[in-house]
Each structure stands twice: as structure tokens, then as C-alpha cells.
Amino acid sequence: MISVIIPFYKASNFILESVNSVIKQELVSEIIVVYDGCPDIPFSDLNNLFKAQNKVILVHHQEFKNFGPAASRNLGIQKASNNWISFLDADDYFLVNRFESFKFLLNSATDFEGVYQPIQYFNGSNKIYGIKKEIPSHKLFHYLIRGTYGHFHTNGLIIKKDLLFKAGLFNKSLTLHQDSELWLKLAFYGRLVSGDLSAPVSMVRIHGGNRIWKGTSNSSRLKQWKVTWQWAWNKPVGIINKLLILRKLLKYKIGSLRE
């Protein structure tokens, strides 16, 4: 039913807890751990760690090299055998209710290609992060650009594999924010609906090893929105949305000059 993709890089202290939280999910038939050239544990040791787990599939890039999170998630998507894809960072874990809303929507008459729910931070913060209110799928692209009602988190999404391919997968030219860039395209191309927005489905660690916490800047955001503009300028996204994207570009361009 569901393939869960876990990119693995410098998370040897957390990977067991992460994978075990997915094994418990009855709707998950495979867990694809993508070894991303991690320096703190060799591939063979990671393989030995999970060789007794039938659900766990361990894959790696060519010559065990480090290709980054975008290429790692893309490899996992390409290897997945199920129609539904979910993501989990290797230093985080799922809560027991992870797929309850998804299961409910499957059993209803709802037509959807993706479901979003919030996550919760810990290690110094109990903040719940995600979309704050239900948004009609045809308006979601607009409100994700504006950020009026919040944003997606990678751990809180489940998406049809066909939609991921239609949107072009994760952009490997972006070292950061490749997830945010893809979520906009998914909202444009597909029908994404909310699950229970009051119930976090994953716990997310805040620590010094997080690439997103260390690297986010006006310059990194500027690069993200440049990629989005290059995609959107000849798409029928509407003049208002194009102006909003240009406003983001201006905002982060000015910010980058001050860094």
C-alpha cells in the first residue's frame, strides 16, 4: 500500500528509532532507506543492522557516493513498488497515528492524490508545524506561495507516485528547499487534501546536524524561488501568483544583499 522513503546521512544515532516507528505502521509494506554516502557508518554495517527486517530495503547511489537529499529521495521513489509514497527524515520518527487520516480518506468518497498533516518539533520546542486550516485543493498553490496558513513538512505528506513523477521529482540543483519547491508543483498539478490538522503525525528533531537549520538563508531561499519562477513563468498559474513569486524573488534578493 505505502512505501516510506528515508534518506540516510549522518544519522546513525537515530536511524533505528526512525525505522522502528515505520515498521509498526500496518499500511506500510516497504521502507526504502537510501544510503547517501554517509561517513559515520559504512553501508555494510547499515545493511547488517536491518537484514532481519523484511520490510526494509536498503539502496545506495553509484559507488556509494553522497548525492544529497533530493537525489536520495528521487532514488527511493524510483525504487518504490507501491502507488503511495511517504517520506521520513532519518533523525525523526512517525507517531502511531501516522496514516489514520489517510486510511479514513481511502474509505470515503474523497478524490485525492495526496494528504498533508502537521508535525511537531521537539528537543527544545513543542511547536506544531504545518498548514493551519483546510484549503480547497484548487486554492492550495496560491496559499502555499503566500504562506498565509502555513507550509507543508516533508514528514507530514503522503503522495501518489504518479503525481511525483508528473511534478518532476525533487530538484537536484537545490541543496536546500528542494522539498518546498516540489510541494508547489504538486499543489499545482494534483489534488492535495488535508488530514486531521490538529494531530501531528511525526516528531521532528532540532539539532546541530540538521542541514536545513544550518544552511537556510536569504540566498538559499532566493535560489529556491528562482527555480520556481523558471518553472512557473510559462505555466497557467495566473498573473496574481506570478506577481507573488516575483515579490518573493525581490524580498530574498534584498535580504541576500544584506547578509
MIVEX-44134 format. One line per 4 residues: number of its first residue (from 0); their letters; for each residue x, y, z of N, C-alpha, C, O. Coordinates in steps of 0.2 Angstrom, whole numbers. Atoms other than C-alpha are relative to their C-alpha. Layout:
<recs>
NUM) A) X:Y:Z:X:Y:Z:X:Y:Z:X:Y:Z ~ ...
</recs>
This chain:
<recs>
0) MISV) 4:-6:0:0:0:0:4:6:0:4:11:-4 ~ -4:-6:-1:13:13:6:7:-2:0:9:-7:3 ~ -8:0:-1:32:15:3:2:6:3:0:11:2 ~ -3:-5:-3:41:25:15:7:1:-1:11:-4:-1
4) IIPF) -7:-1:3:57:33:9:4:4:6:2:10:8 ~ -4:-3:-5:71:38:22:7:1:-3:11:-4:-3 ~ -7:-1:2:87:46:15:4:0:7:2:3:12 ~ -4:1:-6:101:42:27:7:3:-1:11:1:-6
8) YKAS) -7:-3:0:116:53:30:1:3:7:-3:7:10 ~ -3:-2:-7:125:56:47:-6:0:5:-7:5:8 ~ 6:1:-5:110:49:57:0:-6:3:-5:-9:5 ~ -1:7:-3:117:33:64:-3:0:7:-5:-6:9
12) NFIL) 3:0:-7:111:38:82:-7:0:0:-10:-1:5 ~ 8:-1:0:93:40:76:-3:-5:-4:-9:-6:-4 ~ 3:4:5:90:28:62:-4:-6:2:-9:-8:-1 ~ 4:6:-2:84:13:72:-7:2:3:-12:-1:1
16) ESVN) 6:-2:-3:71:23:81:-4:2:-6:-10:1:-6 ~ 4:-3:6:66:31:64:-3:-6:-3:-9:-6:-5 ~ 3:6:4:64:14:55:-5:-4:4:-10:-6:2 ~ 4:4:-4:56:5:70:-7:4:0:-12:0:1
20) SVIK) 7:-4:0:42:19:70:-4:-1:-6:-10:-1:-6 ~ 4:2:7:38:14:52:-2:-7:0:-7:-8:-3 ~ 1:8:0:39:-5:54:-7:-1:4:-11:-5:2 ~ 6:1:-3:24:-3:66:-6:2:-4:-12:0:-2
24) QELV) 6:-2:4:13:5:53:-3:-5:-5:1:-8:-9 ~ 2:5:4:2:-8:46:-1:1:-8:-1:-4:-11 ~ 1:-2:7:-1:1:29:6:0:-4:6:1:-10 ~ -6:-1:3:17:2:26:3:-7:-2:3:-12:2
28) SEII) -3:6:3:24:-13:15:7:0:-1:10:-5:-1 ~ -7:0:1:41:-7:12:3:7:2:0:12:2 ~ -4:-6:-3:54:5:20:6:0:-4:10:-4:-3 ~ -6:0:5:67:11:7:5:5:4:3:11:4
32) VVYD) -5:-5:-4:82:18:17:6:1:-6:9:-4:-8 ~ -4:-2:6:93:27:4:7:2:3:7:8:6 ~ -7:-2:-3:112:27:10:3:5:-5:4:4:-11 ~ -3:-6:4:119:44:4:7:1:2:9:7:4
36) GCPD) -7:-1:-1:137:41:6:2:2:7:6:7:8 ~ -1:-3:-7:137:43:25:7:-2:3:9:-8:2 ~ -7:1:-3:154:45:33:0:-3:7:6:-6:9 ~ 0:2:-6:149:39:50:-2:-7:1:-1:-10:7
40) IPFS) 1:7:0:144:21:46:0:-3:-7:-3:0:-12 ~ -1:3:7:149:10:31:-7:-3:-2:-11:-5:2 ~ 6:3:3:135:3:20:-1:-7:3:-7:-9:4 ~ 0:7:-3:139:-15:26:-3:0:7:-7:-5:8
44) DLNN) 2:0:-7:136:-11:44:-8:2:0:-12:-1:4 ~ 7:-2:0:119:-2:40:-4:-6:-3:-9:-7:0 ~ 4:5:3:114:-17:29:-1:-6:6:-6:-9:6 ~ 1:5:-5:118:-29:44:-5:2:5:-8:-2:8
48) LFKA) 4:-3:-5:108:-18:55:-8:-2:-1:-12:-3:3 ~ 7:1:2:92:-21:45:-1:-7:-4:-7:-8:-6 ~ 0:6:5:95:-38:36:-6:-5:3:-8:-9:-1 ~ 5:5:-3:82:-47:48:-7:3:-1:-12:0:0
52) QNKV) 7:-3:0:68:-34:44:-2:-1:-8:1:2:-12 ~ 3:2:6:58:-40:29:-2:7:-4:-2:7:-10 ~ 3:-6:3:50:-23:26:6:5:-2:4:9:-7 ~ -5:-5:1:67:-13:25:4:-2:-6:6:-8:-7
56) ILVH) -4:0:6:75:-11:8:6:5:0:4:11:0 ~ -5:-5:0:92:-3:8:3:1:-7:5:-4:-10 ~ -3:-1:7:99:5:-8:5:6:1:5:9:6 ~ -5:-5:0:113:17:-12:2:3:-7:-1:0:-12
60) HQEF) -2:-3:6:120:28:-25:6:-3:-3:9:-7:0 ~ -6:3:3:133:24:-38:6:1:4:8:6:6 ~ -6:0:-4:149:19:-29:0:3:7:5:5:10 ~ 2:-2:-6:141:23:-13:2:8:2:3:10:7
64) KNFG) -2:-7:0:144:42:-16:-6:4:3:-12:1:4 ~ 5:-4:-3:135:56:-7:-3:5:-6:1:9:-9 ~ 3:-4:5:122:64:-19:-5:5:3:-7:10:-1 ~ 5:-5:-3:111:74:-7:-7:-2:1:-8:-7:-2
68) PAAS) 7:2:-1:93:73:-1:-4:0:-6:-8:-5:-6 ~ 4:0:6:85:77:-17:1:-6:-4:-4:-10:-6 ~ -2:6:4:94:63:-27:-2:-6:4:-4:-11:1 ~ 2:6:-4:91:51:-12:-7:-1:0:-9:-7:-1
72) RNLG) 7:1:0:73:54:-11:-3:-2:-7:-7:-7:-8 ~ 1:2:7:72:53:-30:1:-8:-2:-3:-11:-5 ~ -2:7:1:81:36:-30:-5:-4:4:-7:-10:1 ~ 5:4:-3:69:30:-17:-7:-1:-3:-10:-6:-3
76) IQKA) 6:0:4:54:35:-27:0:-5:-6:-4:-9:-7 ~ -1:4:6:61:26:-42:0:-7:2:-2:-12:-2 ~ -1:7:-2:64:10:-32:-7:-2:3:-8:-8:4 ~ 6:2:-3:47:10:-24:-5:-4:-4:-6:-2:-10
80) SNNW) 5:4:4:34:-3:-29:-7:2:2:-11:-1:-2 ~ 7:-2:-2:19:5:-21:-3:6:-3:2:10:-6 ~ 3:-6:3:7:18:-28:0:6:5:0:12:2 ~ 0:-6:-5:8:29:-12:7:1:3:10:-4:5
84) ISFL) -7:-1:-2:24:37:-6:0:5:6:-4:10:6 ~ -1:-4:-6:28:44:11:7:1:2:11:-3:0 ~ -7:-1:-1:44:52:17:1:1:8:-3:3:12 ~ -2:-1:-7:53:52:34:8:2:0:12:-2:-3
88) DADD) -7:-1:-1:70:60:39:3:-5:5:-1:-7:9 ~ -3:5:-3:82:48:46:1:2:8:2:-3:12 ~ -1:-2:-7:83:58:63:-6:1:3:-6:4:9 ~ 7:-1:-2:64:59:65:-3:-7:1:-1:-12:-1
92) YFLV) 3:6:-1:51:47:69:-8:1:-1:-10:7:0 ~ 7:0:1:32:43:65:-3:-1:6:-1:-5:11 ~ 4:1:-6:19:44:78:-5:-6:-2:-6:-7:-8 ~ 5:6:2:6:29:79:-5:2:-4:-8:-3:-7
96) NRFE) 5:-2:4:-7:39:71:2:2:-7:-3:5:-11 ~ -2:-2:7:3:42:55:-5:0:-5:-5:5:-9 ~ 4:1:7:-9:35:42:-7:-1:2:-11:-3:-2 ~ 8:1:-1:-26:36:51:-4:4:-4:-9:2:-7
100) SFKF) 4:-5:5:-32:51:41:0:-3:-7:-5:-3:-10 ~ 0:3:7:-26:43:25:-4:-6:-1:-8:-7:-6 ~ 5:6:0:-35:27:29:-7:2:0:-11:-1:-4 ~ 7:-2:0:-51:36:33:-2:3:-7:-7:2:-10
104) LLNS) 2:-3:7:-50:46:16:0:-5:-5:-4:-5:-10 ~ 1:6:4:-47:30:7:-6:-3:0:-9:-6:-5 ~ 7:3:-1:-63:23:14:-6:4:-1:-11:2:-1 ~ 6:-4:1:-73:38:10:0:1:-8:4:-2:-12
108) ATDF) 1:-1:7:-78:45:-7:4:6:-3:4:8:-8 ~ -5:-5:2:-64:58:-7:4:-2:-6:7:-7:-6 ~ -4:1:5:-55:60:-23:7:4:1:6:10:2 ~ -6:-3:-2:-37:64:-19:7:-3:-3:6:-9:-4
112) EGVY) -7:3:2:-18:62:-24:5:1:5:11:0:4 ~ -5:-1:-6:-10:67:-8:-4:3:6:-9:6:6 ~ 2:-2:-6:-13:71:10:5:3:4:11:1:4 ~ -5:-3:-4:-5:83:21:-2:1:8:-8:2:9
116) QPIQ) 1:-1:-7:-4:84:40:6:3:4:11:4:1 ~ -5:-3:-3:6:93:53:5:-4:4:4:-10:4 ~ -5:3:-4:22:88:63:1:4:6:-2:9:7 ~ -1:-4:-6:28:93:80:8:-1:1:11:-6:0
120) YFNG) -7:0:-2:46:98:84:1:-2:7:-3:-1:12 ~ -2:1:-7:55:93:100:7:1:0:10:3:-4 ~ -7:-3:-2:72:95:108:0:7:1:4:11:-3 ~ -1:-7:-2:69:112:115:-6:4:-3:-7:9:-1
124) SNKI) 6:-4:2:52:116:106:-5:-5:-1:-4:-11:-3 ~ 6:5:1:35:108:106:-5:3:-6:-11:2:-6 ~ 4:-4:5:29:119:91:-3:-5:-5:1:-10:-7 ~ 3:4:5:17:111:79:0:4:-6:-1:10:-7
128) YGIK) -1:-3:6:21:115:61:-4:-3:-6:-4:-10:-6 ~ 4:3:5:10:113:46:-5:5:-3:-5:11:-1 ~ 6:-4:2:-5:120:37:-5:1:5:-7:-4:9 ~ 4:-1:-6:-16:128:50:-8:-1:-2:-12:-1:3
132) KEIP) 7:1:1:-33:126:41:-1:-3:-7:3:-3:-11 ~ 1:3:6:-41:116:27:-1:5:-6:-4:10:-5 ~ 0:-5:6:-39:124:10:-2:-4:-6:1:-10:-7 ~ 2:4:6:-48:118:-6:6:-1:-4:10:4:-5
136) SHKL) -6:2:4:-36:109:-17:2:5:-6:8:6:-8 ~ -1:-5:5:-38:122:-31:3:7:2:5:11:-2 ~ -2:-6:-3:-33:136:-20:7:-1:4:10:4:6 ~ -6:2:-4:-18:127:-12:6:3:-2:10:5:1
140) FHYL) -6:-3:3:-5:133:-24:1:7:2:7:9:4 ~ 0:-7:-2:-9:151:-21:2:1:7:6:5:9 ~ -1:-2:-7:-9:150:-2:7:-3:2:10:-1:7 ~ -7:2:-1:7:140:-2:5:5:-2:10:6:2
144) IRGT) -5:-6:2:16:154:-11:-1:5:5:5:8:7 ~ 0:-6:-5:9:167:1:2:-2:7:5:2:11 ~ -2:2:-6:12:156:16:-5:2:6:-4:2:12 ~ 5:-3:-5:-4:163:24:-2:-5:6:-3:-3:11
148) YGHF) 3:5:-5:-10:147:33:6:-5:1:4:-11:4 ~ -5:4:-2:7:139:35:3:-4:-6:2:-2:-12 ~ -4:4:5:18:126:25:0:-7:1:-2:-9:7 ~ -1:7:-1:20:108:22:7:-2:4:11:2:4
152) HTNG) -6:3:-2:33:97:31:1:-6:-3:-4:-10:-4 ~ -1:6:4:41:83:22:-3:-6:3:-6:-11:0 ~ 2:6:-4:37:70:36:-8:0:0:-11:-5:2 ~ 7:0:-1:18:75:35:-4:-1:-6:-10:0:-6
156) LIIK) 4:1:7:14:71:17:0:-7:-2:5:-11:0 ~ 0:6:3:9:56:8:-3:1:-7:-8:4:-8 ~ 2:-2:7:8:57:-11:0:-6:-5:4:-10:-4 ~ 0:6:5:4:46:-26:6:1:-4:8:6:-6
160) KDLL) -6:0:3:19:41:-35:0:3:-7:4:7:-9 ~ 1:-3:6:12:46:-52:0:8:0:3:11:-5 ~ -1:-7:-1:10:64:-46:7:2:1:8:8:-2 ~ -7:-2:-1:28:65:-40:3:0:-7:7:4:-8
164) FKAG) -4:0:6:34:60:-57:-3:5:-5:1:8:-8 ~ 3:-5:4:22:72:-66:3:7:2:4:11:-2 ~ -3:-6:-2:29:86:-55:7:1:-1:10:6:0 ~ -7:0:2:47:81:-60:4:-2:6:10:-1:5
168) LFNK) -4:2:-6:53:74:-43:3:6:3:2:12:2 ~ -4:-5:-4:65:84:-31:5:3:-5:8:-1:-9 ~ -5:-3:4:76:96:-40:7:0:3:8:2:8 ~ -7:1:-3:94:91:-38:4:5:0:10:5:3
172) SLTL) -5:-6:0:101:108:-42:-1:4:7:3:8:8 ~ 1:-4:-6:94:114:-25:3:-4:6:1:-10:7 ~ -3:3:-5:105:109:-10:-5:1:6:-5:-3:11 ~ 5:-1:-6:91:116:2:-7:2:-4:-7:4:-9
176) HQDS) 7:-2:2:72:119:0:-2:-4:-6:-7:-1:-9 ~ 3:4:6:70:106:-14:-6:-3:1:-10:-4:-3 ~ 7:2:-2:55:100:-4:-5:5:-1:-10:4:-4 ~ 4:-6:1:47:117:-4:-2:1:-7:-7:3:-9
180) ELWL) 0:-1:7:50:119:-22:-5:-5:-3:-9:-4:-8 ~ 4:5:3:42:102:-26:-7:1:2:-12:-1:-2 ~ 7:-1:-2:27:105:-15:-5:5:-4:-10:3:-5 ~ 3:-5:4:22:120:-25:-3:-3:-6:-9:-2:-9
184) KLAF) 1:3:6:22:110:-41:-6:-6:1:-10:-7:-3 ~ 5:5:-1:12:96:-33:-7:3:1:-12:0:-1 ~ 6:-4:-1:-1:108:-27:-3:3:-7:-9:3:-7 ~ 2:-3:7:-2:115:-45:-3:-6:-4:-8:-5:-7
188) YGRL) 2:5:5:-4:98:-54:-5:-5:3:-8:-8:0 ~ 4:6:-3:-13:87:-41:-5:3:5:-6:9:6 ~ 5:-1:-5:-27:86:-29:2:-2:7:2:-8:9 ~ -2:1:-7:-20:88:-11:-5:2:5:-8:7:4
192) VSGD) 6:-2:-5:-32:87:4:4:-1:7:9:-4:8 ~ -3:0:-6:-29:89:22:-3:-6:4:-8:-8:3 ~ 2:5:-5:-30:75:35:-2:4:7:-4:10:6 ~ 2:-3:-7:-33:79:54:6:5:1:11:3:3
196) LSAP) -5:-5:-1:-24:96:56:1:2:7:6:6:9 ~ -1:-1:-8:-25:95:75:5:-5:2:7:-5:8 ~ -4:6:-3:-15:79:76:7:-1:-4:7:-3:-10 ~ -7:1:3:4:79:72:1:-7:-1:-1:-12:3
200) VSMV) -2:7:2:10:63:63:7:-2:1:9:-8:0 ~ -7:2:-1:28:64:66:4:5:5:1:11:6 ~ -4:-5:-5:41:71:79:6:1:-4:9:-3:-7 ~ -6:-2:4:55:81:71:5:3:5:4:7:9
204) RIHG) -6:-3:-4:72:84:80:3:6:-3:3:7:-9 ~ -5:-6:1:81:100:81:6:-1:3:7:-1:9 ~ -7:1:-2:99:98:82:5:2:-5:4:4:-11 ~ -5:-3:4:116:104:75:1:-3:-6:4:0:-11
208) GNRI) -2:3:6:117:91:62:-5:1:-6:-4:-1:-11 ~ 5:-2:5:101:97:53:3:4:-6:5:10:-4 ~ -2:-4:5:106:103:36:-4:7:-1:-2:12:-3 ~ 4:-5:1:91:114:35:1:6:5:0:12:3
212) WKGT) -1:-5:-5:94:123:51:6:4:0:7:10:1 ~ -7:-3:1:112:126:47:1:5:-6:4:10:-6 ~ -1:-3:7:110:132:29:-5:5:-2:-3:8:-7 ~ 5:-5:3:94:142:27:2:7:1:5:9:6
216) SNSS) -1:-7:0:97:160:22:-4:3:-5:-7:0:-9 ~ 4:-3:5:90:173:11:3:-2:-7:-1:-3:-12 ~ -3:2:7:102:167:-3:-2:-7:-2:-4:-8:-8 ~ 3:7:1:96:149:-1:-7:1:-3:-9:-3:-7
220) RLKQ) 7:-1:2:78:155:-2:0:3:-7:-5:2:-11 ~ 0:-3:7:82:166:-17:1:-5:-6:-2:-5:-11 ~ -1:5:5:89:151:-26:-6:-4:-1:-8:-6:-7 ~ 7:4:0:73:141:-22:-5:4:-5:-8:1:-9
224) WKVT) 5:-4:4:62:155:-29:2:1:-7:-3:2:-11 ~ -2:0:7:72:157:-45:-2:-6:-4:-4:-6:-9 ~ 2:6:4:69:139:-49:-7:0:-1:-9:-2:-6 ~ 7:0:0:51:141:-45:-2:5:-6:-7:3:-10
228) WQWA) 2:-5:6:50:156:-57:2:-3:-7:-2:-2:-11 ~ -2:3:7:59:147:-71:-5:-5:-2:-6:-6:-8 ~ 5:4:2:46:134:-70:-7:3:-1:-10:1:-6 ~ 6:-3:0:31:145:-67:-2:5:-6:-7:6:-7
232) WNKP) 2:-6:5:33:159:-80:-4:-2:-6:-7:3:-8 ~ 4:2:6:26:149:-94:-5:-5:1:-8:-8:-3 ~ 6:5:-2:13:139:-84:-6:4:1:-5:10:3 ~ 6:-3:-2:-5:144:-82:-2:1:7:-7:-2:9
236) VGII) 1:0:-7:-3:148:-64:-4:7:2:-6:7:8 ~ 4:-6:-2:-12:165:-65:5:6:1:10:5:4 ~ -4:-6:-1:-5:183:-65:1:2:7:7:4:9 ~ -1:-1:-7:-8:185:-47:6:-4:3:10:-1:7
240) NKLL) -5:5:-3:3:170:-42:7:2:-3:12:1:0 ~ -6:-2:3:16:176:-54:3:6:3:9:6:5 ~ -2:-7:-3:17:193:-46:2:-2:7:7:1:10 ~ -2:2:-7:18:184:-29:7:-3:0:11:-2:5
244) ILRK) -7:3:1:33:174:-35:5:5:-1:10:5:2 ~ -5:-5:1:41:189:-41:2:4:6:7:7:7 ~ -1:-4:-7:38:198:-24:5:-4:4:9:-1:8 ~ -5:4:-4:47:183:-16:7:1:-2:12:1:2
248) LLKY) -7:-1:3:62:185:-28:3:6:3:8:7:5 ~ -2:-6:-2:63:203:-23:2:0:7:7:3:9 ~ -1:0:-7:61:200:-5:7:-3:2:11:-1:6 ~ -6:4:-2:75:187:-4:7:3:-4:12:2:-1
252) KIGS) -5:-4:4:86:197:-17:3:5:5:9:6:6 ~ -2:-6:-5:86:212:-5:3:-3:6:8:-1:9 ~ -3:3:-6:89:201:10:7:-3:-1:11:-3:3 ~ -7:3:1:104:192:2:5:5:-1:11:4:1
256) LRE) -5:-5:1:112:208:-2:2:3:7:8:6:8 ~ -2:-2:-7:112:212:17:3:-5:4:5:-3:10 ~ -3:5:-4:119:196:23:8:0:0:11:-4:3
</recs>
